[in-house]
Amino acid sequence: PQTGFVMDFGDLAKVCAPVLEQLDHAILNEIEGLENPTSENMSVWLWGILKPQLPRLYQLIIKETATSGCIYRG
């Protein structure tokens, strides 16, 4: 509250790196749990992975285009 600082981006990057590595250049339909990789399904899948490691996680935003996407709050 005194600094407005929630989490170091370096720590956040460490948590997200394995997930990003799994998704980068992958066929999403072939990843367990993402057989139907809509933005909504991806949000739920990502939440399940990230929330246990990021207890302060409040929401995920996945954008398909500049005007469409999903906001998920667990």
Phi, psi and omega in degrees: 000330183283328184251342186080004182275125180257312183203142177292131181297332176296319177293321177297318179298322179296321179290320185278337185305312181297325179290315179297322178296320179293325184273332186298124179058028179259157171273107189301323181299341182265359178269129181304126182095349179240031181300334175235082191279062172286164178299325179294313179294322178295322179299314180296317180298311179297319179302316180299329179277316189275323186303317179299331181267343181233077185301337179271002179302127184253316180204157174242139175239122176242124181253127174274320176219184179295337185240002179223147180170201185219138170245124183237133180237034174063000000 
